[in-house]
Each structure stands twice: as structure tokens, then as C-alpha cells.
Amino acid sequence: MPLKKSRHWKKGTKIKWFFVFVTLLLYGLVYVKAPDRAYSSLRTSLRVLLQIVFPIFIAFVVKFFINLYLSPADMQKMLAKNRGIRGLVFSSFAGVLSMGPVFAWYPLLKDFREKGVPDFYLANFLTSRAVKPFLFPVMVYYFGWVFSIVLNMMILVSSPLVAVLTSAFSERN
Amino acid sequence: MKIAVAAKGRDLDSETCGRFGFCPYILVIDLETMEYEAIPTESLGKREEPAKVLASILGLGVEAIIVGFMSPRLLAPLTGKGFDVVTGVSGKVGEVVEAYRKKKLGSAIFEIPASRKKTRQEIRWALRTTGKEFLSIIPVLVSVILLVGLCETFINRKFLLSIFSGHPLKDSFMGALWGSILIGNPVNSYVIGDMLLKNGVSLYAVAAFLTTWVTVGLIQLPVEIETLGVRFAISRTLASIVVSILVAIITTVIIGAF
């Protein structure tokens, strides 16, 4: 059985490098037409880049501890075994702490679905993924404490609403 | 039926192993006869290549794998293919196998202890995984920052304000739409959101943009449809867009009160 990275993964990587290529191409074109403006854009970009280094470092430290103390297996357990209010809380928690790109989780969610995990918890898991605790320092840096806390809380509180709407219209209901 | 159990030792009295890829032995056990063979993991593949180890195990005709933890990347190709993968187990191999035979795996006695001292290997693994995750976002993040530089130079405030007029519903909708189309690490959305705010775009638009960037992925929609079904994927996407607009409006109203 082939155990290579999925085609979605490969497609994502191709899109990533294509994006980088397009950006460099744009800079090349701007440089040819208006070198001054290309330098001005580069200076702005460098300023933004330097500003983001420290928040990214903090995000790295937070993510390291999440990776160290919480394994995806813990999240799988939370999602697969709990129902009711406990299931809601655990699927939100698993979503918030889940790592990696979303398409890495789709096969697992499909498996859970086939094993009878209600759509409500799967949708709640996917929406709760919007809250990224390890990126919170970066968000605070850009938008301030109040906005970051309120927006993340609102996303978390509204996730069950998305889940209710999804499960109301999905095929198993 | 043959099953594979990741173990710390060579026999049924040894402990099951926590993390696939770091386990010294794989015990291949015939459930009917309980005959087993202890295979050193090193002989199946390098430690850095757990996928190769897994492929070798499956090549032995194994139908189920029992291990403390397996990464979703390794699990993904196995799900829905008729393989049984049981994770989150601990205890002696013999006890775990017996529990598996009786379909009792998952009961509390086999749960991984909640907290224990982390080994050097686990710290190294966490450091490497985190490093890889951050390295993978750098190319796109740098590109987005470069594009922000270009936008600051070429796109004027007037143009942005012609798209985002300041109307709560219209701005939230436009923000949600752009956030749904664009994908990537959320850090990129913060950089763009910051640029929009600095150019006078309303918080309604930026809040909706940030929310849909992570909850909706129109580009990933075909994958979600393929794995979770058309109605699930479409209804979740539409619900996420509508709810994101509500979230943006409520968030901005709350922020306004401070």
C-alpha cells in the first residue's frame, strides 16, 4: 500500500511554491518598470518582516509546548468517545488544539463519520480550528488584547451554531 | 488474523510503546494461535522514516496496529482501507492484545497516563515537529509580506475604501468573501488585516476576513466534499460564512463599547 504524502498535500505544496514564484515575478516586473517603487516596496516589506519576528518566536515556543504535551491521539480520543455537552466541549477543545493543515484531518473525520460520530461534533471540531492558541501572541501584536480575546471567544461560542446548521442540512439527517 | 503491537521489549510481558517511529520492537501476533514474532524496528526502516516502517509492517499481512500514538499523517492513508489502528493504549502487550480480542480496548486501564516526565526523545520530536511546521509557513509568509509591500506602494487608500465603504453588512460580507477565497497560515491573514486597517478599512471587514480565512476554504472545498460528503461540506461552508459575518458585526460592536 503506498504511504506517500496525499495528493492534496502535494497540490498544496505546488500552490505554495507557485505563489512564491508569482510574487517574485511581480517584483521582477515592477523592478523593470519602476525600480524606485520596487525598492520602496521591499523596504516596507522588510519593516513588516522585522516587526513580526518576535511574535513569531513566542508563537514557536507556545506551539512547542502544545506539541510536547498534547498528542493528536489525545484529540482523537476526545472527538471519538464523547457525546452531549461533554462531546461539545471536547470537540471544541480538540479543534482548538489540532495541528497541521485541515486536509490532514479529513480522512480521520471521514472515519469517525463512518463509525457514527454525529456531524454536529465534526463540524464543531472543524470550526473550532479557527482558534489558534499558539498564534495568539501574533494576533495580539497586530490587533491588541481586546480584539483578539473578543474575536476568539466569539468564534468559539459561534462554532456550535455552525455545527447545528451543518448537521441540520447534511445528508445523515 | 495478524496484528502488530508497538512494544518496548521482545515479548508479551513487555510494555506497549508510546510513539510509533520511536518504538524499538514491533510484535506481530497471530490472534488465533497467539504465536508471535518480535521484529526490531531498525530492520524495517530508519527511525526518521516511520512511513517506511509502517509499509513494511503492512507488507507482513497485518490487519490491525496497536500503538500509543501515531501521527495523523501516517494514519490518514490507512483510514477507510479496512485496517484497524488502535491508538492511545498503554500497558503490557499481552494484556492489551487480550483486551483487543475481547473488543475492550479503550477502557480506562489502558489510557495513557495524563502527565509524566517527558523523555529527551519526545522533546526532540516536539522541537523538530514545531520547527518543520514553522519552516513550512515561511515561503508563503515572506511572499505575503512582499505583496503587502507592493500593495502599500501601489494600491491607494481611495481604491480600498471604494471596495470597503464602512457599511457593517457590506463590509463584513466583502471581508468574509475574501477570507473564504484566500488560504494559508492565519499569520498571513493578520499581516493583510493589519494593512487593511492601516488603510482605513473598517473593523467589520477585517474581523470577517480573519474569521473566514480560518473557517472557510473555498479552494479546499472539493477535498471536504470528497471526504465528508457534498451536503456536509456545502452546508458547513455556507453556515460558516453567515456565522462569520455575524461574528464580525458582534465583535466590532463589542470593541466599539470599550
Chai-1 contact restraints between the chains, C-beta under 6 A:
chainA,res_idxA,chainB,res_idxB,connection_type,confidence,min_distance_angstrom,max_distance_angstrom,comment,restraint_id
A,M1,B,L58,contact,1.0,0.0,6.0,A-B,restraint_1
A,L3,B,A51,contact,1.0,0.0,6.0,A-B,restraint_2
A,L3,B,L54,contact,1.0,0.0,6.0,A-B,restraint_3
A,L3,B,A55,contact,1.0,0.0,6.0,A-B,restraint_4
A,L3,B,P77,contact,1.0,0.0,6.0,A-B,restraint_5
A,H8,B,V223,contact,1.0,0.0,6.0,A-B,restraint_6
A,K16,B,V140,contact,1.0,0.0,6.0,A-B,restraint_7
A,F19,B,V140,contact,1.0,0.0,6.0,A-B,restraint_8
A,F19,B,S143,contact,1.0,0.0,6.0,A-B,restraint_9
A,V20,B,P139,contact,1.0,0.0,6.0,A-B,restraint_10
A,V20,B,S143,contact,1.0,0.0,6.0,A-B,restraint_11
A,T23,B,S143,contact,1.0,0.0,6.0,A-B,restraint_12
A,T23,B,L146,contact,1.0,0.0,6.0,A-B,restraint_13
A,T23,B,L147,contact,1.0,0.0,6.0,A-B,restraint_14
A,R37,B,T153,contact,1.0,0.0,6.0,A-B,restraint_15
A,S40,B,T153,contact,1.0,0.0,6.0,A-B,restraint_16
A,S41,B,G149,contact,1.0,0.0,6.0,A-B,restraint_17
A,S41,B,L150,contact,1.0,0.0,6.0,A-B,restraint_18
A,S41,B,T153,contact,1.0,0.0,6.0,A-B,restraint_19
A,T44,B,G149,contact,1.0,0.0,6.0,A-B,restraint_20
A,T44,B,E152,contact,1.0,0.0,6.0,A-B,restraint_21
A,S45,B,I145,contact,1.0,0.0,6.0,A-B,restraint_22
A,S45,B,L146,contact,1.0,0.0,6.0,A-B,restraint_23
A,S45,B,G149,contact,1.0,0.0,6.0,A-B,restraint_24
A,V48,B,I145,contact,1.0,0.0,6.0,A-B,restraint_25
A,V48,B,V148,contact,1.0,0.0,6.0,A-B,restraint_26
A,L49,B,I145,contact,1.0,0.0,6.0,A-B,restraint_27
A,F60,B,F134,contact,1.0,0.0,6.0,A-B,restraint_28
A,K63,B,T130,contact,1.0,0.0,6.0,A-B,restraint_29
A,F64,B,A126,contact,1.0,0.0,6.0,A-B,restraint_30
A,F64,B,T130,contact,1.0,0.0,6.0,A-B,restraint_31
A,N67,B,A126,contact,1.0,0.0,6.0,A-B,restraint_32
A,N67,B,T129,contact,1.0,0.0,6.0,A-B,restraint_33
A,N67,B,T130,contact,1.0,0.0,6.0,A-B,restraint_34
A,L68,B,K118,contact,1.0,0.0,6.0,A-B,restraint_35
A,L68,B,A126,contact,1.0,0.0,6.0,A-B,restraint_36
A,S71,B,F69,contact,1.0,0.0,6.0,A-B,restraint_37
A,P72,B,P72,contact,1.0,0.0,6.0,A-B,restraint_38
A,A73,B,F69,contact,1.0,0.0,6.0,A-B,restraint_39
A,A73,B,T87,contact,1.0,0.0,6.0,A-B,restraint_40
A,A73,B,G88,contact,1.0,0.0,6.0,A-B,restraint_41
A,K77,B,G88,contact,1.0,0.0,6.0,A-B,restraint_42
A,F103,B,V223,contact,1.0,0.0,6.0,A-B,restraint_43
A,A104,B,P72,contact,1.0,0.0,6.0,A-B,restraint_44
A,Y106,B,T227,contact,1.0,0.0,6.0,A-B,restraint_45
A,P107,B,A76,contact,1.0,0.0,6.0,A-B,restraint_46
A,P107,B,T79,contact,1.0,0.0,6.0,A-B,restraint_47
A,L108,B,P72,contact,1.0,0.0,6.0,A-B,restraint_48
A,L108,B,T79,contact,1.0,0.0,6.0,A-B,restraint_49
A,K110,B,T227,contact,1.0,0.0,6.0,A-B,restraint_50
A,D111,B,T79,contact,1.0,0.0,6.0,A-B,restraint_51
A,D111,B,G80,contact,1.0,0.0,6.0,A-B,restraint_52
A,D119,B,F232,contact,1.0,0.0,6.0,A-B,restraint_53
A,A123,B,R236,contact,1.0,0.0,6.0,A-B,restraint_54
A,T127,B,T215,contact,1.0,0.0,6.0,A-B,restraint_55
A,A130,B,V214,contact,1.0,0.0,6.0,A-B,restraint_56
A,A130,B,T215,contact,1.0,0.0,6.0,A-B,restraint_57
A,K132,B,P186,contact,1.0,0.0,6.0,A-B,restraint_58
A,L135,B,P186,contact,1.0,0.0,6.0,A-B,restraint_59
A,V138,B,V187,contact,1.0,0.0,6.0,A-B,restraint_60
A,V138,B,Y190,contact,1.0,0.0,6.0,A-B,restraint_61
A,M139,B,Y190,contact,1.0,0.0,6.0,A-B,restraint_62
A,Y142,B,Y190,contact,1.0,0.0,6.0,A-B,restraint_63
A,Y142,B,D194,contact,1.0,0.0,6.0,A-B,restraint_64
A,V146,B,F258,contact,1.0,0.0,6.0,A-B,restraint_65
A,F147,B,I255,contact,1.0,0.0,6.0,A-B,restraint_66
A,V150,B,T251,contact,1.0,0.0,6.0,A-B,restraint_67
A,V150,B,I254,contact,1.0,0.0,6.0,A-B,restraint_68
A,L151,B,A207,contact,1.0,0.0,6.0,A-B,restraint_69
A,L151,B,T251,contact,1.0,0.0,6.0,A-B,restraint_70
A,M154,B,V247,contact,1.0,0.0,6.0,A-B,restraint_71
A,M154,B,I250,contact,1.0,0.0,6.0,A-B,restraint_72
A,M154,B,T251,contact,1.0,0.0,6.0,A-B,restraint_73
A,S158,B,V243,contact,1.0,0.0,6.0,A-B,restraint_74
A,S158,B,V247,contact,1.0,0.0,6.0,A-B,restraint_75
A,L161,B,V243,contact,1.0,0.0,6.0,A-B,restraint_76
A,V162,B,A239,contact,1.0,0.0,6.0,A-B,restraint_77
A,V162,B,S240,contact,1.0,0.0,6.0,A-B,restraint_78
A,V162,B,V243,contact,1.0,0.0,6.0,A-B,restraint_79
A,L165,B,A239,contact,1.0,0.0,6.0,A-B,restraint_80
A,T166,B,S235,contact,1.0,0.0,6.0,A-B,restraint_81
A,T166,B,R236,contact,1.0,0.0,6.0,A-B,restraint_82
A,T166,B,A239,contact,1.0,0.0,6.0,A-B,restraint_83
A,F169,B,S235,contact,1.0,0.0,6.0,A-B,restraint_84
A,S170,B,R231,contact,1.0,0.0,6.0,A-B,restraint_85
A,S170,B,F232,contact,1.0,0.0,6.0,A-B,restraint_86
A,S170,B,S235,contact,1.0,0.0,6.0,A-B,restraint_87
A,E171,B,G229,contact,1.0,0.0,6.0,A-B,restraint_88
A,E171,B,R231,contact,1.0,0.0,6.0,A-B,restraint_89
